[in-house]
Amino acid sequence: MTWLWLGLVLCLLGISLMAYGVKRWANTMRALTGMLDAARIDVGAPSQSPSRYDARELDGLPAPVQRYFRTALTDGQPLITAATVVVAGSFNLSATGEQWKPFTATQQVVTRRPGFLWNARIAMLPGLPVCVVDSYIAGRGLLRAAVLGLFTVADIRGDGDIARGEFMRFFAEAAWYPTALLPSQGVRWQAVDERSAYATLTDGPFTLTLLFGFNDAGLIDSFRAEARGAMVGKKVHMLPWVGRWSNYQTQSGMTVPFTGEVAWIQSEGRRSYFMGTVTALRYEFSL
């Protein structure tokens, strides 16, 4: 009987702990969402940039870039100001092996000023989720993970390398919000060959250049950065960072990828750590 009561007490304690963790994590996300909204410059002030895509701005761009925009967008398309991307997939928690765990995530994105907030739950064990937030807000980066939303196992933040890496993520994922890649939105394109081009974007002190590759249909199928900070053990190593896009679908008049895979290029070769598929995608547009 004593063991029965002990088991009941532990069960109730676990439920209470999980409920507290959910509430505490939700409060954290609300605070970060408020910061993301406060950093937007497309709300409440006149914009100096156009509100719609004009195909004439493609003049002079590299041939594969022109094909991409003509395939992904239609002339007159309203520009994206914000997006909500819901993704499900698996995440490799090991830097050297294969430790894939299922995850679900909701990502909020704003395009001016560039920013995002990724709120994910990774199932470490049944009943033992790890809550993860990854963000770039007002020029600052954040990566934090907490078991049950309570017990922190990683917390990296600031306006240095972590911010640069998170801004790089925003840029690489712009295939989800393709009007953010237009020249009118500050992106500079440089020709490489018929299937690839460099894109450069600046936010505050950060200027990034990524290599985008294009498939036979004219759509983005890959991106590559020569150096992004990766956590290996307790140290950050600068490694090539690459990704692939596939499963393109039409959403709000645009052609966007619904499946992605991201990897580090280590000395042993390519090591994937993220595989995900969009389950819901919503946009806000300029007026």
Backbone torsions as a table, in degrees:
resi	resn	phi	psi	omega
1	MET	NA	-38.5	179.3
2	THR	-60.3	-43.2	-179.9
3	TRP	-65.4	-34.6	178.2
4	LEU	-63.8	-46.1	179.4
5	TRP	-65.7	-39.6	178.8
6	LEU	-62.1	-43.0	178.4
7	GLY	-63.0	-39.7	179.1
8	LEU	-64.6	-42.4	179.6
9	VAL	-63.1	-44.7	179.9
10	LEU	-64.0	-38.6	178.3
11	CYS	-62.6	-46.9	179.5
12	LEU	-64.8	-37.3	178.2
13	LEU	-63.9	-41.6	178.9
14	GLY	-64.2	-42.6	178.6
15	ILE	-62.8	-43.1	179.3
16	SER	-63.9	-40.1	-179.7
17	LEU	-65.0	-42.5	179.2
18	MET	-65.3	-41.4	179.3
19	ALA	-63.4	-40.8	178.2
20	TYR	-65.4	-41.3	179.3
21	GLY	-63.1	-42.1	178.3
22	VAL	-60.4	-45.3	-178.9
23	LYS	-65.1	-43.6	-178.3
24	ARG	-66.1	-40.9	179.7
25	TRP	-66.6	-39.7	178.5
26	ALA	-60.9	-38.8	177.5
27	ASN	-64.2	-40.3	177.4
28	THR	-62.1	-44.4	-179.8
29	MET	-65.4	-37.6	177.9
30	ARG	-63.1	-41.1	179.4
31	ALA	-64.9	-42.9	179.8
32	LEU	-68.2	-37.7	176.6
33	THR	-61.3	-41.0	176.7
34	GLY	-61.1	-39.8	178.2
35	MET	-66.8	-40.0	179.0
36	LEU	-63.5	-44.4	178.8
37	ASP	-64.8	-39.0	-178.5
38	ALA	-66.4	-26.9	-178.0
39	ALA	-82.5	-9.4	-178.7
40	ARG	-67.4	140.5	177.1
41	ILE	-115.6	10.5	178.2
42	ASP	-100.2	7.0	-177.2
43	VAL	-121.3	127.5	172.4
44	GLY	79.9	7.6	179.6
45	ALA	-144.4	144.7	178.6
46	PRO	-60.5	138.7	-179.5
47	SER	-97.9	140.0	176.8
48	GLN	-88.9	-9.1	-179.4
49	SER	-98.1	160.1	-179.8
50	PRO	-65.8	161.3	179.6
51	SER	-101.0	-10.0	-179.5
52	ARG	-136.8	153.2	177.1
53	TYR	-72.6	128.6	177.0
54	ASP	-117.9	116.3	-175.0
55	ALA	-58.2	-17.9	179.7
56	ARG	-67.4	-20.7	179.5
57	GLU	-74.1	-5.8	177.6
58	LEU	-81.0	-12.8	-178.6
59	ASP	-55.9	128.9	178.2
60	GLY	88.8	-7.5	178.2
61	LEU	-75.2	156.6	175.6
62	PRO	-55.7	147.5	-175.2
63	ALA	-54.1	-46.2	-179.1
64	PRO	-66.5	-28.2	178.7
65	VAL	-72.1	-41.7	176.2
66	GLN	-60.6	-43.8	179.0
67	ARG	-61.4	-39.3	-179.5
68	TYR	-60.9	-53.0	-176.9
69	PHE	-64.7	-36.5	179.5
70	ARG	-69.7	-24.5	177.5
71	THR	-85.3	-41.9	-173.2
72	ALA	-82.9	-26.8	-174.1
73	LEU	-124.7	162.2	171.3
74	THR	-115.8	145.4	-178.4
75	ASP	-57.5	132.6	-177.6
76	GLY	91.8	-0.4	178.6
77	GLN	-57.0	126.8	174.7
78	PRO	-60.6	143.7	179.6
79	LEU	-76.3	141.7	179.6
80	ILE	-75.7	129.2	174.4
81	THR	-104.5	-25.7	179.5
82	ALA	-157.8	156.9	179.4
83	ALA	-147.5	150.5	170.9
84	THR	-122.2	121.5	-175.7
85	VAL	-119.0	119.6	177.0
86	VAL	-104.2	127.3	-172.7
87	VAL	-131.2	143.7	171.7
88	ALA	-129.5	145.2	-179.3
89	GLY	176.9	-147.0	179.9
90	SER	-137.0	150.4	-174.9
91	PHE	-130.0	132.9	179.7
92	ASN	-89.8	112.6	-176.4
93	LEU	-83.7	-7.5	-178.3
94	SER	-101.3	134.0	178.5
95	ALA	-80.4	-15.2	-176.2
96	THR	-125.3	-16.7	-177.4
97	GLY	-125.1	-153.8	179.8
98	GLU	-121.8	103.4	-179.6
99	GLN	-132.8	69.1	-174.7
100	TRP	-80.4	133.4	179.0
101	LYS	-131.9	143.3	179.6
102	PRO	-70.8	149.0	177.6
103	PHE	-143.3	159.0	166.8
104	THR	-130.6	146.9	-176.6
105	ALA	-151.2	148.1	171.0
106	THR	-120.3	126.5	-178.2
107	GLN	-118.1	126.4	173.2
108	GLN	-101.4	133.9	-177.3
109	VAL	-128.6	138.7	167.8
110	VAL	-124.2	143.3	-173.7
111	THR	-96.2	-21.2	178.4
112	ARG	-141.5	113.8	-11.0
113	ARG	-68.3	145.7	-176.3
114	PRO	-53.1	130.9	178.5
115	GLY	-170.2	158.2	176.1
116	PHE	-155.5	161.2	176.7
117	LEU	-139.3	113.4	-177.9
118	TRP	-105.2	117.0	-178.2
119	ASN	-115.7	109.8	-172.2
120	ALA	-125.7	154.9	171.9
121	ARG	-124.8	119.9	179.3
122	ILE	-108.2	127.4	-177.4
123	ALA	-84.0	94.6	178.1
124	MET	-67.4	-50.8	178.2
125	LEU	-143.1	161.0	176.1
126	PRO	-55.2	123.7	179.9
127	GLY	78.8	6.8	-178.4
128	LEU	-131.2	77.3	180.0
129	PRO	-81.9	151.2	170.3
130	VAL	-107.8	123.5	177.2
131	CYS	-89.3	133.1	-176.8
132	VAL	-129.7	133.3	171.5
133	VAL	-120.5	133.6	177.6
134	ASP	-130.2	127.3	-174.7
135	SER	-153.1	157.9	170.0
136	TYR	-135.8	108.0	-174.0
137	ILE	-133.2	120.7	176.4
138	ALA	52.3	41.2	175.4
139	GLY	82.2	6.9	179.1
140	ARG	-119.3	142.9	-180.0
141	GLY	-105.5	155.1	178.5
142	LEU	-149.2	132.9	169.4
143	LEU	-134.7	114.9	-178.2
144	ARG	-138.1	137.0	177.0
145	ALA	-130.4	137.7	-178.3
146	ALA	-143.4	126.9	175.8
147	VAL	-65.6	128.2	-177.2
148	LEU	61.1	11.6	-176.0
149	GLY	77.5	5.7	-174.5
150	LEU	-117.3	-45.5	-170.2
151	PHE	-102.6	104.8	-173.2
152	THR	-69.4	129.5	176.6
153	VAL	-115.5	-12.5	175.3
154	ALA	-155.4	139.4	179.0
155	ASP	-156.6	100.5	179.5
156	ILE	-124.8	129.1	-177.5
157	ARG	-153.8	161.1	176.4
158	GLY	144.4	-171.8	-177.2
159	ASP	-114.3	19.0	178.7
160	GLY	-102.8	-123.4	-176.5
161	ASP	-62.1	-36.6	-179.6
162	ILE	-64.9	-40.2	178.5
163	ALA	-66.1	-41.5	179.0
164	ARG	-61.3	-42.9	179.7
165	GLY	-65.0	-38.0	179.9
166	GLU	-73.0	-37.1	174.6
167	PHE	-62.0	-36.7	177.1
168	MET	-62.4	-38.9	177.6
169	ARG	-63.3	-45.0	177.2
170	PHE	-54.0	-45.4	-177.0
171	PHE	-66.7	-44.8	-177.5
172	ALA	-65.2	-32.2	-176.8
173	GLU	-88.0	7.9	-177.0
174	ALA	-66.1	-12.4	172.8
175	ALA	-59.8	-23.2	175.2
176	TRP	-74.4	-26.8	-179.9
177	TYR	-132.9	71.8	-163.0
178	PRO	-65.3	-22.7	179.1
179	THR	-66.8	-17.7	177.4
180	ALA	-69.6	-11.6	180.0
181	LEU	-94.1	-0.2	-178.5
182	LEU	-71.9	150.8	176.6
183	PRO	-57.0	-34.6	179.5
184	SER	-64.6	-16.3	178.6
185	GLN	-98.3	11.3	173.3
186	GLY	98.7	1.8	-178.2
187	VAL	-86.6	130.7	177.2
188	ARG	-106.7	128.5	-176.7
189	TRP	-109.2	140.6	178.7
190	GLN	-131.9	131.3	-176.6
191	ALA	-66.6	143.5	170.2
192	VAL	-118.5	-60.7	175.6
193	ASP	-156.8	-165.7	-175.7
194	GLU	-73.2	-10.1	-177.7
195	ARG	-122.6	6.5	-177.7
196	SER	-157.2	160.1	178.5
197	ALA	-158.9	151.1	174.1
198	TYR	-86.8	142.3	174.0
199	ALA	-124.9	137.3	-178.6
200	THR	-125.7	135.7	-179.2
201	LEU	-139.6	142.6	-179.8
202	THR	-119.7	137.6	169.5
203	ASP	-140.7	115.7	-178.0
204	GLY	58.2	-127.6	-177.9
205	PRO	-81.7	-4.4	-173.4
206	PHE	-100.2	129.2	171.4
207	THR	-124.9	120.9	-174.8
208	LEU	-117.9	146.2	172.5
209	THR	-128.2	125.4	177.3
210	LEU	-118.9	150.9	174.2
211	LEU	-98.2	120.2	177.8
212	PHE	-106.1	135.6	175.6
213	GLY	-108.3	151.3	-175.8
214	PHE	-125.2	143.4	-177.5
215	ASN	-91.4	-174.7	-177.6
216	ASP	-62.6	-28.3	179.9
217	ALA	-80.2	-6.2	-179.5
218	GLY	92.9	2.2	-176.9
219	LEU	-95.7	156.9	178.4
220	ILE	-65.6	125.4	176.0
221	ASP	-118.9	-4.3	179.4
222	SER	-159.7	159.3	169.6
223	PHE	-141.7	157.6	-179.4
224	ARG	-151.6	133.8	169.9
225	ALA	-118.5	137.5	-176.4
226	GLU	-74.0	-21.2	-179.8
227	ALA	-155.3	122.5	172.4
228	ARG	-141.9	144.8	-176.6
229	GLY	-70.2	123.5	178.5
230	ALA	-118.8	135.9	176.3
231	MET	-79.1	116.9	174.3
232	VAL	-121.5	104.5	-170.1
233	GLY	70.4	-124.0	179.0
234	LYS	-107.7	10.8	-178.7
235	LYS	-117.2	153.3	176.9
236	VAL	-98.3	125.8	177.0
237	HIS	-116.6	139.0	177.1
238	MET	-85.1	116.9	-176.4
239	LEU	-131.6	153.4	170.3
240	PRO	-60.0	142.0	-174.6
241	TRP	-128.3	127.0	-173.0
242	VAL	-136.5	160.1	177.8
243	GLY	-154.6	161.3	178.6
244	ARG	-128.5	142.7	175.6
245	TRP	-116.4	144.6	179.1
246	SER	-157.3	-175.4	176.5
247	ASN	56.5	53.1	-179.6
248	TYR	-71.0	138.6	178.2
249	GLN	-139.1	162.0	178.4
250	THR	-88.4	128.1	-179.9
251	GLN	-140.2	120.9	179.2
252	SER	53.0	39.1	177.6
253	GLY	81.2	1.8	-179.6
254	MET	-116.3	156.4	177.6
255	THR	-104.9	114.6	-172.7
256	VAL	-132.7	154.0	179.9
257	PRO	-79.1	143.6	177.5
258	PHE	-108.6	-9.0	-179.8
259	THR	-130.7	136.9	-179.6
260	GLY	-139.5	153.9	176.1
261	GLU	-139.7	133.9	-175.9
262	VAL	-127.6	144.9	-174.5
263	ALA	-148.8	158.8	168.3
264	TRP	-100.5	147.6	172.8
265	ILE	-100.8	104.6	-179.7
266	GLN	-100.3	176.1	-179.2
267	SER	-61.3	-28.1	179.2
268	GLU	-82.6	-9.5	-178.3
269	GLY	125.6	-164.2	-177.2
270	ARG	-75.6	131.1	177.6
271	ARG	-128.5	107.5	179.2
272	SER	-72.0	146.1	176.4
273	TYR	-134.2	-9.4	-179.0
274	PHE	-139.5	130.0	171.5
275	MET	-137.8	121.1	-175.8
276	GLY	-148.3	156.7	178.1
277	THR	-130.6	134.9	179.2
278	VAL	-68.5	131.7	175.4
279	THR	-108.7	-17.2	175.7
280	ALA	-157.5	144.3	-176.9
281	LEU	-148.3	121.6	-178.7
282	ARG	-130.6	147.4	-176.8
283	TYR	-126.0	153.1	161.9
284	GLU	-113.3	141.5	-176.7
285	PHE	-121.4	157.6	174.5
286	SER	-66.1	152.4	-177.6
287	LEU	-86.2	NA	NA
